[in-house]
Amino acid sequence: MLLPPLASGRLIRRYKRFLADILLDTGEEITAHCANPGAMLGLTAPGSRVFVHRSAAPNRKLPYSWLLVEADFGWRGPQLVGVDTTLPNRLVDEALRAGDVLPELAGYASWRREARYGVNSRIDFLLESPGRPPCYVEVKNAHLMRRPGLAEFPDCVTARGAKHLVELAAMAAAGARAVMLYVIQMEADAFALAADLDPAYAAGFAVARAGGVEAFAMVCRVTEREIAIDRAAPILG
């Protein structure tokens, strides 16, 4: 996925979850929208180099959106990390259209986004094809790294995420295919659950896997011009 033109600057602070004060390289101080409800552990240090996009929409209260941050996890030097949690679904949609990036999900004739399922929920992707069980795919964004090379999810308690695991397990029990797909918006060698940050989610993941839910983790290639799903990473634990 090609990114829009970005402006660079330094993070002053991130606050109220969805706001970030940034000093642009031009000297202008702005408040950008941060489309990320998580804790963003390790990604919000004041002075961090960040990249934002200015929308051309005239009615936006906050014209700028924060898309990337440069982080140093003590592993292979500084790297760019995608922080916008609305992007993984777009990346998966793009990968499905390409046909060869997500071989685990290849071969379906069509897919729908935000299809209703479960108990008052919407699935990120519903893949369908004549003669095959439907495939329910839930997408989560991962950008936590506390150990060199190991991406983790979640970075805080996510009751909503735990609910999705229960509903995926119900789809699998009903004979459908159910998939949990973690999109890692940074470089990583492997993926694991951050059980210490959300024990309930980790327990729910184990139950879901035992009930037939599949899980995949995909590493993204991130530059100032593009974010794209690149390859699979092993899931540890």
N, C-alpha and C positions, 0 to 999 in steps of 0.2 A: 504494500500500500504506500503510494507516494504521499509524503506529507506536504502540507501547504508551506509557503514561505515562513520561516521562523526568525524571530528576533532573540538575541541572547542577553543574559543579564546575570545578576547575582540575587539569590534568595535572601530576603530580609527576615521573613517569618511566614509560617503557615499556621492558620488559626481558624476556629469554627469549622473545621474539616474542609470546607469548600472554598476557602479564601486564602490567597497568598500574596503578600506584599513583595514586590520585586523591584530592584534597581536595574534598569536596562543599561546596556553599554553606552547608550546615547546620553545617559545622565538623567533620564526621566524616571520617576518613581511611579509605579502602577500597582493596582490591585487586580490580580488575575483570578479567574474561576478555576478551581481545582476539582476536576471531576473524579474524585476518589474519596469514598467514605471510610476507608481503612485508616490504620494507624500510621502507615508509611514509615515504619521503623527503619532507621538508617538512611533516610532519603530527604530529611528536612533540616539538615544542619545549616544554620545561618552562614551565608557566604558561598553556598554551593552554586555551581554554575548551572543555570537553567535555560530552557528554550520555550518560548511562548509564541502563539499565533494570534494575530489580530483579525477578528472577524470583520467582514464588510457589512454585516447586517446593521442597519441604522438604529434599530430599537433595542439592541442588547444593553442591559444595564452595565455589564462588565465586558468590554470588547475583547479583552485578552483571555486566552485559554492556555493553561500550563500543560505542556505535552511531555517534555523530557527533562531529566536531571542527570548531571554527571556525578557518579558515585564511585568511591574507591573502597572496595571490600577487602583490600589486602590480597588480591588475587588477580594476576595478569594486568595490574594497573587500572587506572580509571576507565570506566565504561559508561555509555549512555544507557539510561533506563527509562522505559515508557511508564508514565504515571497516570495516564488517562484510562480509567477502567471502562470507558465506553468503546475503546478501540478493539479489544479482543474479539467481540462478535463480528465486527467488520473484517478483521483479519481471517477469521474462520470462514466467513462467507466468501471471501476472495480465494482462500485455499480450496474450498469446495468447487468453485468455478474452474480453478486451474486443473483439478482432477488428479494431480500426481503428488501433491504436497502432503495430503492426509490419506495415505493408502488404506488406513484402517477404516475410513469412512467412504471409500470409493464404491462406485457401482450402483448408486441410487439414482433413480430417474429424476427426482425432484426433491425439493425441500422447502419448508415453510419456516418463517421466523416468528417467534412470539405466539406459538400455537397454544391454546388453552389445554390444560391437562391437570390431573391430580385434584387437590383441594384448593380451588380458587388460585391456581398458579398458571404461569406461562412458561413453556419450555423454550430455550433459546433457539434450538433447531429441531424440527421434526423431519427426518429423512424418510422418503417413501419410494417404493418401487413395486410394481406388480409381482406377486408371487413371493414377496419377502415380508417378514414382520416389520412393522414400523420401527424406526430407530430414534430414540429420544436422546438429545445431546444437550447437556448443561455445560456452559462455559464459565470458567473462573479465571480471573487475572492473578498472576503471581509475580511479585517483585521484591520479596523478602530474601535476604541472604545474610546469615549470621556466621556461617562457616564457609570458607573459600570454596567456590564452585557448586555449592548446594543451594538451590532455590527451594523456598518453602511457602506453604499456604496453610492457614490464613495468617495474617499479621495482627489479628485481634479476634475477639469472640464474634462469631457470625451465626446467630440463630437462624437467619434466613438460609444460609448455606446448609445447615444441618437439616432443615425442612426439605430442601431440594434432594438431599440424599435419601430421605425416607420415601419421597415420591418417586424417585428413580427406581428404588428397590421395588416399589409396588408395580411399576411398569414391567420390570423384569419378571416379577412373579406372575404377571398376567400373560406372559409369553412374548412380550416385545423385547427389542434390544434397547438397553439403557447404557449411556456412556457419560462419564464425567471427564471433561476435557480441560486441563489446566494450560493456559497460555502464559508462558514466561516471557515478559517483555524485557529481556536482558540476556546476556550470555550466561550459561550455566552448564555444568557437566551432568548433574543429576537433580532429582526432585524428591522431596519428602514432606510429610505433614508436620506442622509445628504443633505437636501434641501438647507441649507445655503451655502454649498460648491459648489453646482452645481444646481441652480434653474431650468435651462433648462432641465436637466435630470429628476429631480423630476416631472416637469410638463409633460414631455414626458411619464413618467411612469404612471401617472394618466390617461392620454389619452389612452395609450395602454391597461391598465386594463379595462377601460370603453369600449374599443373596443373588449374585449374578450380574451386578453392575460392573461394567468395564471401566478402566481408568487409563488415561494417556496424558503425558506431559509433553508439550512442544516448546522448544526454544526458539526465540525470535532473533532475527538479525536487525539491529537497531542502529541507524545513522541519523544525521541531521536531515536527510532527504527522504528516508524510507524506513518503514517497519514492516517486516514480513516474517511469517512462520518459516523456519529454516529446517528444523530436524527434530526428531523425537529424543527425549531424555529418559533414562531409566527412573522408575519410581522405587525408592528405597523403603524398606520397612514393611 
